[in-house]
Amino acid sequence: MDPVNLFDFERMARERLTPMTWDYYASGSHDQITLRENDRAYDRIQLAYRVLAGVAERNLATTVQGHPVDLPILVAPSAFQCLACDEGELATVRAAGRVGTLMILSTLSTTSVEVVVEEATSPLWFQLYVYRDRSLTRSLVERVEAAGCRALVVTVDAPLLGRREADVRNRFHLPPGMGLENLHPEGGGAMPVDPSDSGLASYFCDLIDPGLDWEDIDWLSSITELPIILKGIIRSDDAVRAVEHGVAGIVVSNHGGRQLDTSPPTIEVLPEVVEAVGGRVEVYVDGGIRRGTDVIKALARGARAVMVGRPILWGLGAAGEEGAVRVLEMLGEELDLAMALCGCRDVTEITSDLIRETS
């Protein structure tokens, strides 16, 4: 049977991926409470639909950082996409272009930024981890800007890697011949094989800077003309400080439940972050978005757009580029239907009065 929703793609991908790859993509940290709550929190929100709203025509298009997109659903950064299918990040960037949205490429990509940009037909943003070696970080930022990426999305919730117990059990590692292609020219492209732990956890411990602070955000701003978006904020006071340090956007994110377990689900903290920034920067959200109704709920709570990560990997694992395209199309189709049923002709009509809370 052809898949009819994202969960069908999830089942297909699980059947086709290796157990180690599936566990890496699917698992969260420790007891995976935040991972589960990211999904469940959407179930606790009801939609109070409007009627007789004249919804024969709907418009899903919006802009993000001034870039037009055909739907408010962006491709979140995900590492090691060549584990899902041979073309990995190239399949994803083509899929994003085909549906008229944009992709955020991970620092830990298995395809180099220069090669991905060549295949991009829509804007490409770059997710950045800040390394202990600032010369390596500077060189990477300069390459990203020269390649044509349009924004830096700096991950700020990972001073250390959350303990993902499935990866520890599997001694997660990359297969021979696969590496961190964005870091090869800078000498940071090899991920270790750790006989007692996840190779990614060892990589983070050795190379990623746990001392990252607000002065480093100022430093990044001084070495690039690209707008800087901070990914991993869940508190209103951190959101205010981000604005004070001149960022262009905020991603309300708990890293898909992969960092601090028992941190709150993102959809629940989204409104307080939106209120804190007061429209001074765009706010995006990720985590747990699996249906078009989830997208409506996020937009109604103030997000400019949502980002989806794992579902793209399911699409890649199930059917490569075509799978990723279909995942994005499905979410767009579900969003279009939900807008019609909610009485919204345009994404600007998705407002907070649609939201009802349940206990």
Stockholm file with secondary structure:
# STOCKHOLM 1.0

chainA/1-359         MDPVNLFDFERMARERLTPMTWDYYASGSHDQITLRENDRAYDRIQLAYRVLAGVAERNLATTVQGHPVDLPILVAPSAFQCLACDEGELATVRAAGRVGTLMILSTLSTTSVEVVVEEATSPLWFQLYVYRDRSLTRSLVERVEAAGCRALVVTVDAPLLGRREADVRNRFHLPPGMGLENLHPEGGGAMPVDPSDSGLASYFCDLIDPGLDWEDIDWLSSITELPIILKGIIRSDDAVRAVEHGVAGIVVSNHGGRQLDTSPPTIEVLPEVVEAVGGRVEVYVDGGIRRGTDVIKALARGARAVMVGRPILWGLGAAGEEGAVRVLEMLGEELDLAMALCGCRDVTEITSDLIRETS
#=GR chainA/1-359 SS CCCCSHHHHHHHHHHHSCHHHHHHHHCCSTTCHHHHHHHHHHHTEEECCCCSCCCSSCBCCEEETTEEESSSEEECCCSCGGGTSTTHHHHHHHHHHHHTCCEEECTTCSSCHHHHHHHCSSCEEEEECCBSSHHHHHHHHHHHHHHTCCCEEEECSCSSCCCCHHHHHHTCCCCTTCCCTTTGGGTCCCCCCCTTSCHHHHHHHHHBCTTCCHHHHHHHHHHCCSCEEEEEECCHHHHHHHHHTTCSEEEECCGGGTSSTTCCCHHHHHHHHHHHHTTSSEEEEESSCCSHHHHHHHHHTTCSEEEECHHHHHHHHHHHHHHHHHHHHHHHHHHHHHHHHHTCSBGGGCCGGGEEECC
#=GC SS_cons         CCCCSHHHHHHHHHHHSCHHHHHHHHCCSTTCHHHHHHHHHHHTEEECCCCSCCCSSCBCCEEETTEEESSSEEECCCSCGGGTSTTHHHHHHHHHHHHTCCEEECTTCSSCHHHHHHHCSSCEEEEECCBSSHHHHHHHHHHHHHHTCCCEEEECSCSSCCCCHHHHHHTCCCCTTCCCTTTGGGTCCCCCCCTTSCHHHHHHHHHBCTTCCHHHHHHHHHHCCSCEEEEEECCHHHHHHHHHTTCSEEEECCGGGTSSTTCCCHHHHHHHHHHHHTTSSEEEEESSCCSHHHHHHHHHTTCSEEEECHHHHHHHHHHHHHHHHHHHHHHHHHHHHHHHHHTCSBGGGCCGGGEEECC
//
